[in-house]
Amino acid sequence: MLKFLREWGVFFLIIILCTLSRIFIWFPVTVDGHSMDPTLASGQQLFVVKTAKIQRFDIVVANEKENGQVKQIVKRVIGMPGDTITYQNDILYVNGKKTKEPYLNAYIKAFKKDKLQSTYTYNADFQTRATNSESFTTSVTASGEPDSSNFTITVPKGQYLLLGDNRIVSKDSREVGTFKRSAIVGEAKFRFWPIWPFEVGPLSALSFSL
């Protein structure tokens, strides 16, 4: 037994520690859809940490109920508990302070150029939504259609405002409401697949090439 423990004990310890960390600390998730373009592409796989402290502009995974089923979504934290979030013609104001969103620059530029028509060539519905939108970030109607370029959302205490980076396409807190902290299951720390193109830095600050 002692010989077995000497030879295999470390190996089994590593396996046990990896298993426990997988259960309690981290998990993988696959991006599904285009709501986080161009920061994240559909099919990319992310490493998510359950124990991370949630901060503004973090990319997180949250549980959302849709048609009685719970699904996991990947969005960005824009509003923290108690915040007043205002958008005016694609400019974000957090509690009255103008705040930059550099991860939106590429798509806002494309929107101003041709309303993203050349970007959304893969989906006619996306093209129509962009054509009918006054700006890149708008409020949405009950049916999820683009509405006003100027709107304000007050985030309730204990909840978070989550938006996708691809604002015209994303179904997020503008339509389904804010999310409780318990619904946010972790922060996406980095992309592990595909490996290329490789970029260094926190996931929330990167805009990956597609």
Backbone as CSV, one residue per row, in Angstrom:
resi,resn,N_x,N_y,N_z,CA_x,CA_y,CA_z,C_x,C_y,C_z
1,MET,0.823,-1.203,0.000,0.000,0.000,0.000,0.863,1.261,0.000
2,LEU,1.920,1.256,0.835,2.810,2.410,0.891,3.496,2.635,-0.446
3,LYS,3.895,1.519,-1.076,4.534,1.634,-2.382,3.561,2.214,-3.406
4,PHE,2.310,1.762,-3.355,1.272,2.256,-4.271,1.039,3.759,-4.058
5,LEU,0.972,4.188,-2.779,0.743,5.600,-2.478,1.908,6.457,-2.942
6,ARG,3.131,5.938,-2.768,4.304,6.696,-3.203,4.296,6.884,-4.709
7,GLU,3.884,5.841,-5.443,3.928,5.892,-6.898,2.737,6.627,-7.508
8,TRP,1.560,6.476,-6.887,0.339,6.999,-7.500,-0.393,8.053,-6.667
9,GLY,0.078,8.269,-5.432,-0.632,9.201,-4.552,-0.738,10.607,-5.109
10,VAL,0.377,11.136,-5.614,0.377,12.498,-6.166,-0.551,12.599,-7.368
11,PHE,-0.520,11.557,-8.199,-1.378,11.546,-9.394,-2.850,11.623,-9.002
12,PHE,-3.263,10.776,-8.049,-4.663,10.781,-7.633,-5.039,12.076,-6.917
13,LEU,-4.089,12.659,-6.178,-4.345,13.932,-5.507,-4.624,15.027,-6.532
14,ILE,-3.827,15.034,-7.595,-4.031,16.028,-8.656,-5.401,15.843,-9.305
15,ILE,-5.769,14.588,-9.558,-7.077,14.304,-10.156,-8.206,14.785,-9.249
16,ILE,-8.076,14.531,-7.947,-9.110,14.941,-6.999,-9.221,16.460,-6.939
17,LEU,-8.068,17.144,-6.891,-8.075,18.603,-6.823,-8.670,19.219,-8.091
18,CYS,-8.326,18.642,-9.234,-8.873,19.137,-10.506,-10.385,18.943,-10.554
19,THR,-10.837,17.794,-10.065,-12.276,17.505,-10.062,-13.024,18.465,-9.150
20,LEU,-12.489,18.699,-7.950,-13.130,19.612,-7.009,-13.152,21.040,-7.540
21,SER,-12.049,21.469,-8.168,-12.019,22.825,-8.713,-13.011,22.963,-9.853
22,ARG,-13.167,21.899,-10.645,-14.147,21.917,-11.744,-15.571,22.049,-11.208
23,ILE,-15.844,21.437,-10.081,-17.184,21.483,-9.501,-17.467,22.828,-8.846
24,PHE,-16.487,23.368,-8.113,-16.747,24.523,-7.259,-16.165,25.844,-7.771
25,ILE,-15.186,25.814,-8.672,-14.488,27.051,-9.033,-14.675,27.457,-10.481
26,TRP,-14.588,26.537,-11.428,-14.612,26.935,-12.833,-15.437,25.957,-13.661
27,PHE,-15.772,26.398,-14.871,-16.425,25.518,-15.836,-16.257,26.119,-17.235
28,PRO,-16.362,25.293,-18.280,-16.267,25.808,-19.652,-17.656,26.146,-20.193
29,VAL,-17.713,27.088,-21.119,-18.976,27.417,-21.772,-18.688,27.744,-23.234
30,THR,-19.633,27.429,-24.090,-19.494,27.702,-25.514,-20.419,28.851,-25.903
31,VAL,-19.871,29.845,-26.597,-20.670,30.979,-27.062,-21.631,30.484,-28.135
32,ASP,-22.919,30.833,-27.981,-23.942,30.392,-28.927,-24.654,31.614,-29.488
33,GLY,-24.465,31.881,-30.782,-25.132,33.018,-31.403,-24.207,34.206,-31.604
34,HIS,-24.816,35.315,-32.052,-24.036,36.483,-32.468,-24.196,37.687,-31.547
35,SER,-24.762,37.503,-30.360,-25.051,38.653,-29.505,-23.803,39.320,-28.931
36,MET,-22.652,38.627,-28.961,-21.420,39.227,-28.445,-20.420,39.561,-29.534
37,ASP,-20.832,39.484,-30.804,-19.950,39.936,-31.890,-19.639,41.421,-31.680
38,PRO,-18.448,41.901,-32.064,-17.307,41.133,-32.582,-16.340,40.689,-31.484
39,THR,-16.681,40.936,-30.216,-15.776,40.547,-29.128,-15.618,39.039,-29.051
40,LEU,-16.736,38.332,-29.134,-16.736,36.873,-29.097,-17.572,36.341,-30.241
41,ALA,-17.127,35.273,-30.860,-17.839,34.685,-31.987,-18.546,33.406,-31.556
42,SER,-19.632,33.094,-32.224,-20.367,31.864,-31.943,-19.457,30.654,-32.117
43,GLY,-19.505,29.756,-31.159,-18.675,28.550,-31.208,-17.399,28.648,-30.409
44,GLN,-16.989,29.850,-30.024,-15.796,29.971,-29.205,-16.072,29.428,-27.799
45,GLN,-15.035,28.862,-27.185,-15.185,28.262,-25.862,-14.421,29.087,-24.829
46,LEU,-15.091,29.342,-23.700,-14.554,30.228,-22.680,-14.332,29.497,-21.369
47,PHE,-13.369,29.986,-20.594,-13.085,29.496,-19.251,-13.769,30.446,-18.279
48,VAL,-14.709,29.930,-17.495,-15.528,30.758,-16.611,-15.202,30.441,-15.158
49,VAL,-14.975,31.496,-14.368,-14.663,31.335,-12.941,-15.896,31.676,-12.116
50,LYS,-16.357,30.720,-11.319,-17.570,30.902,-10.519,-17.371,31.859,-9.352
51,THR,-16.163,31.918,-8.823,-15.913,32.665,-7.595,-15.464,34.097,-7.827
52,ALA,-15.419,34.544,-9.079,-14.929,35.890,-9.388,-15.889,36.961,-8.878
53,LYS,-15.327,38.080,-8.451,-16.129,39.232,-8.059,-16.608,39.942,-9.317
54,ILE,-17.902,40.208,-9.412,-18.462,40.805,-10.621,-18.289,42.319,-10.596
55,GLN,-17.704,42.855,-11.666,-17.489,44.284,-11.792,-18.036,44.775,-13.134
56,ARG,-18.192,46.091,-13.235,-18.704,46.675,-14.470,-17.811,46.319,-15.663
57,PHE,-18.427,45.997,-16.765,-17.802,45.649,-18.044,-17.225,44.237,-18.081
58,ASP,-17.341,43.483,-16.993,-16.972,42.065,-17.053,-17.889,41.337,-18.031
59,ILE,-17.352,40.329,-18.690,-18.170,39.434,-19.505,-18.530,38.246,-18.625
60,VAL,-19.826,38.010,-18.474,-20.284,36.998,-17.527,-21.199,35.986,-18.207
61,VAL,-21.383,34.873,-17.519,-22.352,33.859,-17.924,-23.493,33.900,-16.919
62,ALA,-24.723,33.980,-17.408,-25.886,34.059,-16.525,-26.937,33.052,-16.956
63,ASN,-27.755,32.647,-16.005,-28.886,31.773,-16.286,-30.106,32.616,-16.631
64,GLU,-30.735,32.299,-17.757,-31.937,33.022,-18.193,-33.054,32.018,-18.463
65,LYS,-34.249,32.332,-18.017,-35.403,31.477,-18.285,-36.056,31.903,-19.589
66,GLU,-36.282,30.934,-20.463,-36.943,31.199,-21.734,-37.887,30.044,-22.039
67,ASN,-39.170,30.360,-22.146,-40.198,29.343,-22.402,-40.149,28.210,-21.374
68,GLY,-39.921,28.590,-20.124,-39.905,27.600,-19.052,-38.610,26.836,-18.912
69,GLN,-37.664,27.078,-19.811,-36.377,26.388,-19.767,-35.274,27.362,-19.345
70,VAL,-34.288,26.858,-18.628,-33.146,27.673,-18.218,-31.994,27.456,-19.189
71,LYS,-31.472,28.549,-19.709,-30.317,28.451,-20.602,-29.245,29.415,-20.122
72,GLN,-27.997,29.154,-20.497,-26.898,30.021,-20.128,-26.601,31.000,-21.250
73,ILE,-26.438,32.273,-20.892,-26.146,33.315,-21.865,-24.835,34.002,-21.496
74,VAL,-24.165,34.548,-22.498,-22.922,35.290,-22.294,-23.198,36.758,-22.619
75,LYS,-23.026,37.634,-21.636,-23.290,39.060,-21.815,-22.244,39.877,-21.065
76,ARG,-22.339,41.196,-21.221,-21.425,42.111,-20.530,-22.181,42.889,-19.452
77,VAL,-21.549,43.058,-18.308,-22.153,43.830,-17.228,-22.014,45.324,-17.528
78,ILE,-23.136,46.006,-17.680,-23.133,47.446,-17.912,-23.603,48.197,-16.672
79,GLY,-24.638,47.705,-16.026,-25.180,48.364,-14.854,-24.982,47.548,-13.598
80,MET,-24.433,48.178,-12.552,-24.279,47.547,-11.248,-25.505,47.865,-10.392
81,PRO,-25.683,47.168,-9.272,-26.849,47.412,-8.427,-27.006,48.882,-8.044
82,GLY,-28.201,49.427,-8.267,-28.496,50.808,-7.911,-28.109,51.844,-8.938
83,ASP,-27.449,51.446,-10.028,-27.019,52.387,-11.066,-28.193,52.974,-11.843
84,THR,-27.972,54.176,-12.346,-28.850,54.739,-13.366,-28.070,54.755,-14.675
85,ILE,-28.532,53.960,-15.625,-27.850,53.817,-16.919,-28.635,54.559,-17.989
86,THR,-27.958,55.471,-18.678,-28.600,56.256,-19.732,-27.804,56.131,-21.024
87,TYR,-28.514,55.948,-22.129,-27.901,55.997,-23.454,-28.504,57.157,-24.225
88,GLN,-27.633,57.953,-24.842,-28.066,59.053,-25.693,-27.258,58.993,-26.986
89,ASN,-27.893,58.541,-28.039,-27.225,58.459,-29.355,-25.878,57.739,-29.267
90,ASP,-25.925,56.536,-28.706,-24.774,55.636,-28.608,-23.724,56.071,-27.586
91,ILE,-24.047,57.017,-26.744,-23.140,57.420,-25.669,-23.716,56.940,-24.339
92,LEU,-22.875,56.244,-23.565,-23.286,55.701,-22.279,-23.003,56.695,-21.156
93,TYR,-23.998,56.869,-20.291,-23.832,57.663,-19.074,-24.151,56.753,-17.884
94,VAL,-23.184,56.640,-16.978,-23.379,55.845,-15.768,-23.526,56.803,-14.600
95,ASN,-24.723,56.845,-14.039,-25.018,57.779,-12.949,-24.666,59.218,-13.340
96,GLY,-24.998,59.540,-14.593,-24.786,60.888,-15.101,-23.410,61.160,-15.660
97,LYS,-22.475,60.217,-15.534,-21.105,60.419,-16.013,-20.896,59.725,-17.352
98,LYS,-20.415,60.485,-18.328,-20.137,59.923,-19.652,-19.066,58.845,-19.533
99,THR,-19.336,57.669,-20.118,-18.455,56.515,-19.963,-18.178,55.877,-21.314
100,LYS,-16.912,55.612,-21.604,-16.534,55.049,-22.892,-16.804,53.549,-22.946
101,GLU,-17.144,53.068,-24.145,-17.306,51.643,-24.409,-16.468,51.281,-25.639
102,PRO,-15.154,51.166,-25.477,-14.271,50.941,-26.631,-14.545,49.650,-27.384
103,TYR,-15.124,48.647,-26.724,-15.422,47.374,-27.364,-16.545,47.495,-28.405
104,LEU,-17.225,48.643,-28.442,-18.279,48.861,-29.433,-17.804,49.654,-30.642
105,ASN,-16.582,50.166,-30.601,-16.123,51.106,-31.623,-16.258,50.577,-33.045
106,ALA,-15.843,49.320,-33.262,-15.842,48.774,-34.623,-17.247,48.715,-35.207
107,TYR,-18.215,48.255,-34.428,-19.573,48.126,-34.951,-20.290,49.469,-35.034
108,ILE,-19.999,50.396,-34.133,-20.585,51.734,-34.247,-20.070,52.415,-35.514
109,LYS,-18.793,52.243,-35.808,-18.223,52.803,-37.035,-18.892,52.191,-38.264
110,ALA,-19.104,50.873,-38.228,-19.764,50.196,-39.350,-21.222,50.622,-39.468
111,PHE,-21.870,50.882,-38.327,-23.262,51.344,-38.350,-23.362,52.713,-39.012
112,LYS,-22.434,53.601,-38.687,-22.444,54.938,-39.275,-22.130,54.896,-40.774
113,LYS,-21.350,53.900,-41.174,-20.956,53.794,-42.576,-22.098,53.308,-43.460
114,ASP,-22.699,52.164,-43.109,-23.754,51.605,-43.967,-24.819,50.866,-43.169
115,LYS,-24.974,51.255,-41.894,-25.929,50.597,-41.005,-25.698,49.089,-40.932
116,LEU,-24.416,48.718,-40.947,-23.984,47.327,-40.757,-24.472,46.377,-41.854
117,GLN,-24.867,46.917,-42.982,-25.374,46.058,-44.050,-24.296,45.117,-44.580
118,SER,-23.070,45.604,-44.709,-21.990,44.737,-45.196,-21.516,43.781,-44.104
119,THR,-21.737,44.125,-42.836,-21.362,43.253,-41.722,-22.357,42.119,-41.545
120,TYR,-23.652,42.428,-41.751,-24.719,41.456,-41.520,-25.155,40.721,-42.795
121,THR,-24.269,40.563,-43.745,-24.645,39.894,-44.995,-25.092,38.450,-44.783
122,TYR,-24.698,37.861,-43.664,-25.039,36.461,-43.377,-26.460,36.296,-42.841
123,ASN,-27.154,37.429,-42.533,-28.487,37.319,-41.945,-29.357,38.496,-42.367
124,ALA,-30.370,38.230,-43.177,-31.241,39.289,-43.695,-32.045,39.958,-42.587
125,ASP,-32.424,39.197,-41.561,-33.185,39.768,-40.452,-32.342,40.787,-39.693
126,PHE,-31.062,40.485,-39.487,-30.171,41.429,-38.818,-30.072,42.721,-39.642
127,GLN,-29.978,42.574,-40.950,-29.894,43.743,-41.822,-31.139,44.618,-41.694
128,THR,-32.286,43.988,-41.637,-33.538,44.737,-41.511,-33.595,45.461,-40.180
129,ARG,-33.220,44.785,-39.105,-33.226,45.410,-37.786,-32.292,46.609,-37.744
130,ALA,-31.105,46.467,-38.354,-30.153,47.576,-38.380,-30.691,48.747,-39.203
131,THR,-31.326,48.443,-40.322,-31.904,49.493,-41.172,-32.961,50.286,-40.409
132,ASN,-33.729,49.592,-39.569,-34.819,50.232,-38.833,-34.378,50.868,-37.516
133,SER,-33.087,50.780,-37.206,-32.592,51.294,-35.933,-32.039,52.707,-36.079
134,GLU,-32.362,53.572,-35.123,-31.879,54.948,-35.145,-30.404,55.040,-34.768
135,SER,-29.946,54.114,-33.938,-28.554,54.105,-33.489,-28.162,52.663,-33.182
136,PHE,-26.908,52.467,-32.802,-26.448,51.105,-32.545,-27.026,50.562,-31.242
137,THR,-27.093,51.412,-30.218,-27.695,51.001,-28.940,-29.014,51.730,-28.760
138,THR,-30.097,50.977,-28.710,-31.420,51.554,-28.502,-32.149,50.764,-27.413
139,SER,-33.231,51.336,-26.934,-34.160,50.522,-26.150,-34.859,49.595,-27.134
140,VAL,-35.648,48.652,-26.628,-36.346,47.725,-27.522,-37.819,47.659,-27.146
141,THR,-38.625,47.290,-28.117,-40.050,47.131,-27.884,-40.313,45.796,-27.192
142,ALA,-41.573,45.556,-26.857,-41.954,44.296,-26.209,-41.632,43.092,-27.080
143,SER,-41.600,43.301,-28.390,-41.289,42.211,-29.314,-39.802,42.132,-29.639
144,GLY,-38.995,43.010,-28.990,-37.558,42.949,-29.186,-37.037,43.784,-30.337
145,GLU,-37.871,44.612,-30.943,-37.440,45.441,-32.062,-36.773,46.723,-31.561
146,PRO,-35.801,47.285,-32.318,-35.146,48.534,-31.912,-36.166,49.645,-31.716
147,ASP,-35.951,50.477,-30.688,-36.905,51.535,-30.377,-36.208,52.897,-30.323
148,SER,-35.942,53.420,-29.136,-35.428,54.785,-29.001,-33.924,54.826,-28.764
149,SER,-33.268,55.840,-29.332,-31.834,56.038,-29.121,-31.536,56.644,-27.760
150,ASN,-32.548,57.246,-27.141,-32.380,57.893,-25.843,-33.271,57.202,-24.815
151,PHE,-32.647,56.559,-23.852,-33.432,55.849,-22.839,-32.623,55.714,-21.557
152,THR,-33.339,55.488,-20.462,-32.714,55.348,-19.143,-33.268,54.117,-18.445
153,ILE,-32.363,53.371,-17.801,-32.752,52.202,-17.017,-32.163,52.340,-15.612
154,THR,-33.002,52.226,-14.604,-32.533,52.219,-13.217,-32.414,50.772,-12.757
155,VAL,-31.213,50.400,-12.350,-30.953,49.017,-11.947,-31.365,48.830,-10.482
156,PRO,-32.246,47.887,-10.189,-32.662,47.656,-8.797,-31.492,47.191,-7.930
157,LYS,-31.601,47.416,-6.638,-30.595,46.926,-5.704,-30.488,45.403,-5.805
158,GLY,-29.274,44.916,-5.791,-29.050,43.475,-5.835,-29.153,42.869,-7.218
159,GLN,-29.295,43.720,-8.261,-29.413,43.204,-9.617,-28.411,43.878,-10.556
160,TYR,-28.298,43.308,-11.773,-27.288,43.765,-12.729,-27.923,43.916,-14.108
161,LEU,-27.464,44.931,-14.824,-27.914,45.157,-16.195,-26.906,44.517,-17.144
162,LEU,-27.340,43.517,-17.906,-26.465,42.782,-18.815,-26.856,43.066,-20.254
163,LEU,-25.880,43.473,-21.068,-26.118,43.743,-22.480,-25.112,42.972,-23.325
164,GLY,-25.529,42.596,-24.532,-24.603,42.003,-25.484,-23.868,43.103,-26.227
165,ASP,-22.666,42.823,-26.718,-21.902,43.829,-27.459,-22.501,44.118,-28.824
166,ASN,-23.189,43.152,-29.391,-23.846,43.341,-30.682,-25.268,43.843,-30.404
167,ARG,-25.392,45.114,-30.072,-26.604,45.661,-29.477,-27.856,45.482,-30.336
168,ILE,-27.735,45.579,-31.641,-28.912,45.471,-32.508,-29.459,44.045,-32.509
169,VAL,-28.597,43.082,-32.324,-28.974,41.672,-32.404,-29.302,41.084,-31.032
170,SER,-28.626,41.570,-29.994,-28.663,40.923,-28.687,-30.017,41.007,-27.991
171,LYS,-30.454,39.865,-27.445,-31.593,39.821,-26.531,-31.014,39.840,-25.136
172,ASP,-31.254,40.918,-24.389,-30.593,41.091,-23.101,-31.495,41.817,-22.116
173,SER,-30.906,42.513,-21.156,-31.692,43.147,-20.096,-32.652,44.216,-20.599
174,ARG,-32.420,44.741,-21.783,-33.366,45.717,-22.332,-34.713,45.073,-22.605
175,GLU,-34.696,43.764,-22.845,-35.925,43.039,-23.168,-36.393,42.137,-22.028
176,VAL,-35.461,41.434,-21.386,-35.856,40.442,-20.373,-35.720,40.958,-18.949
177,GLY,-35.165,42.167,-18.775,-35.014,42.717,-17.440,-33.648,42.443,-16.838
178,THR,-33.415,43.028,-15.675,-32.133,42.872,-14.995,-32.016,41.483,-14.360
179,PHE,-30.791,41.151,-13.958,-30.498,39.818,-13.424,-30.060,39.905,-11.967
180,LYS,-30.596,39.008,-11.143,-30.146,38.896,-9.767,-28.719,38.346,-9.745
181,ARG,-28.003,38.625,-8.668,-26.634,38.112,-8.539,-26.618,36.590,-8.587
182,SER,-27.638,35.963,-8.037,-27.690,34.501,-8.016,-27.836,33.907,-9.414
183,ALA,-28.297,34.713,-10.374,-28.454,34.228,-11.748,-27.149,34.297,-12.533
184,ILE,-26.183,35.070,-12.020,-24.877,35.174,-12.675,-23.982,34.080,-12.124
185,VAL,-23.624,33.143,-12.964,-22.914,31.955,-12.487,-21.397,32.086,-12.559
186,GLY,-20.880,33.127,-13.196,-19.438,33.296,-13.227,-18.983,34.310,-14.253
187,GLU,-17.707,34.670,-14.159,-17.097,35.600,-15.103,-16.256,34.832,-16.115
188,ALA,-16.433,35.167,-17.394,-15.612,34.561,-18.445,-14.235,35.218,-18.422
189,LYS,-13.218,34.433,-18.078,-11.878,34.982,-17.891,-11.050,34.986,-19.168
190,PHE,-11.130,33.896,-19.947,-10.396,33.885,-21.209,-10.972,32.840,-22.142
191,ARG,-10.650,32.994,-23.409,-11.073,32.038,-24.425,-9.979,30.986,-24.579
192,PHE,-10.359,29.708,-24.513,-9.349,28.665,-24.682,-9.490,27.923,-26.013
193,TRP,-10.579,28.197,-26.754,-10.705,27.585,-28.071,-11.588,28.441,-28.969
194,PRO,-11.194,28.706,-30.198,-9.917,28.295,-30.806,-8.739,29.045,-30.201
195,ILE,-7.571,28.409,-30.259,-6.367,29.002,-29.668,-5.926,30.229,-30.452
196,TRP,-6.132,30.214,-31.760,-5.684,31.315,-32.612,-6.889,32.088,-33.139
197,PRO,-6.880,33.425,-33.220,-5.762,34.307,-32.875,-5.601,34.469,-31.382
198,PHE,-4.340,34.477,-30.910,-4.050,34.587,-29.489,-3.862,36.044,-29.109
199,GLU,-4.509,36.483,-28.030,-4.339,37.838,-27.528,-4.163,37.781,-26.028
200,VAL,-3.353,38.694,-25.509,-3.045,38.735,-24.089,-3.836,39.851,-23.431
201,GLY,-4.383,39.570,-22.261,-5.142,40.580,-21.530,-6.440,40.005,-21.028
202,PRO,-7.119,40.738,-20.122,-8.400,40.244,-19.615,-9.432,40.165,-20.722
203,LEU,-10.248,39.123,-20.696,-11.239,38.911,-21.748,-12.147,40.107,-21.912
204,SER,-12.547,40.750,-20.818,-13.479,41.867,-20.878,-12.898,43.074,-21.609
205,ALA,-11.579,43.119,-21.787,-10.969,44.273,-22.423,-10.587,44.022,-23.878
206,LEU,-10.795,42.793,-24.369,-10.335,42.439,-25.697,-11.464,42.447,-26.719
207,SER,-11.101,42.741,-27.946,-11.990,42.573,-29.077,-11.283,41.649,-30.054
208,PHE,-11.650,40.397,-30.083,-10.926,39.408,-30.879,-11.188,39.576,-32.371
209,SER,-10.160,39.280,-33.148,-10.332,39.263,-34.599,-11.127,38.035,-34.990
210,LEU,-12.058,38.204,-35.946,-12.901,37.091,-36.375,-12.463,36.605,-37.742
